Amino acid sequence: MDNNRRNFIKQSTVLGSALCLSTLPAFNALANTAAGEGFRLIILATNWGYNGSIDAFCDAAKKAGYDGIEIWWPTDSNAQQELFAALNKHQLQVGYLCAGYDSDYTKHATQFETMLKAATAANKQKPLYINCHSGRDYFTFEQNCALIDMTLRISKQSGVPVYHETHRSRMLFAAHVARQFIAAKPDLRLTLDISHWCNVHETLLHDQAETVAKALDRASHIHARIGHQEGPQVNDPRAPEWENAVKAHFGWWDIVVQRHQAAGKPLTILTEFGPADYLPTLPYTRQPVADQWDINVYMMNQLKQRYSKK
């Protein structure tokens, strides 16, 4: 039975790819785009769900064609040295993730600031950026604003760009809430993971176009995962039933890419389809219905095809 399941999943994935590649115009090259001299597309791999060593992960990412990786800043010094060695060995760039964890605001703010200071001071491997899982959805507006101010101060001191992710359970968990922070903080820059908002609002955000436009204008980094009205991740973006969701996400990303191209600025994108249970599974066995690594590599290739400077 297990072999039959695996064969069915494999055959379904191949069929979905064949159907979608020729039918989704979102995957065609972006037309009539004059990229400035400084534009460069930098595509990163996530180690979320990868169970091997950091060296093995970096080796796999490099061989797949990635330019770098995004990883949580390791607080352990031995883990830091292993990370630095792997990045240097495989000639990969890096973006770090930072956050606080405690539900108590004061403790949370201290944790967040400590991690951010350490990550921005990583001279052996200076990051392209820091991506923050910022604050909590239940902190007050004023508390979350104080966290933004702290990150802006550290970013200015270190010279490392710091972005705040549009992520469920964090301060930017919903479009209408994020809009308040965008209005209050002119220097706020976003990591656009708009899949979360599709899930939170149970729409493809057609009814919040003005707010989405404001977020796209602040986006400096993209998490390229495709969500839908009932979840933050489709089971396989190659499947034809997700055509509308795929087109919507590529439409949003197109705008961010075109702005970076026009400005002649590099743009980082992370392919961030996650493992079980983000990736739906079969009941009882928890067998993933698709292959996470294959999907992310597929997304990397589509992004390169659509956005790389010709």
C-alpha positions, 0 to 999 in steps of 0.5 A, a space after each residue: 500500500 505504501 508503494 502504491 501511495 508513493 507511485 500515485 503521488 509521484 505520477 500525480 506530481 509529474 502530471 500536474 507539472 505537465 499540465 501547468 507549465 504550458 497553461 499558466 502565463 504567470 510562468 512566462 518571462 516578464 515582458 517589457 522590463 528594462 532592468 537597471 544596471 544594479 539589478 540582480 536576482 538572488 534566490 535563497 534556499 530554506 533549511 526548514 524541514 532539512 534534517 541533515 548537517 548544515 554542510 550537506 544542506 549548503 552542498 545541496 543548495 549549491 548543486 540545485 542552483 541557489 545563490 544562498 540560504 536563509 537560516 535562523 541565526 544560531 545562538 550556539 558558537 559551534 553552530 555559528 562556526 559550522 555555518 560560516 565554514 559551510 557558507 565559505 566552502 560552498 560559496 553561498 550568501 546568507 540572510 538570517 532570521 531573528 525574533 523574540 520568543 517570550 510572551 512577556 513583552 520585556 523579555 521578548 524585546 530583550 531576546 529580540 535585540 540580543 539576537 539581532 545585535 549578534 546577527 548583524 555583528 557576524 563579521 565572518 559572514 555578513 548577511 545580505 539582510 536580517 528577516 524578522 519574525 517581529 513582535 506578537 499579534 497580541 502585543 500593543 501597537 505601541 509595544 510593536 512600534 518600539 520593536 520596529 524602532 529598535 530594529 531601525 536603530 540597529 540596522 542603521 548602526 550595522 549597515 545591514 538591512 532589517 526587514 519585518 515579515 508579514 507573518 501570522 502570529 506576529 505584528 504584521 499578521 493581517 493586511 489591515 493591521 500592517 497598514 497601521 504600521 506602514 502609516 506610522 513608520 516610514 522607514 519600515 521595510 517588509 519581507 513580503 510573505 503574502 501567503 499568510 494574508 490570503 489565509 488570514 483574510 480567506 481571500 486572494 485579497 481582491 478586496 484590499 487592493 489599496 492596502 496590498 499596494 502599500 505593502 508591495 511598495 515597502 517590500 524589499 525581500 520576498 518569501 515565495 510561497 503560494 497560499 490560498 483562501 484556506 491555508 498558507 501553502 498550496 499542496 503543489 503549485 504545479 497542480 492546475 487547481 491552484 491556477 488562480 492562486 499562483 497567478 495572484 502571487 506572481 502578479 504581486 511579485 511582478 510589481 516588487 521585481 519591476 520596482 527593483 529592476 527600475 531602481 537598479 537594486 538587487 532583490 532577494 527571494 526565498 523559496 519557502 514551501 515548508 515541510 509537513 504539516 505546512 505541506 499537507 499529508 495523508 491521514 494516519 501515515 503523515 506521508 507528504 502529498 508532494 516533495 518539498 525540496 522538488 517544489 522549492 527547486 521548481 519555484 527557484 527555476 520559475 523565478 529565474 526564468 521570469 525575473 533574471 536579467 537578460 
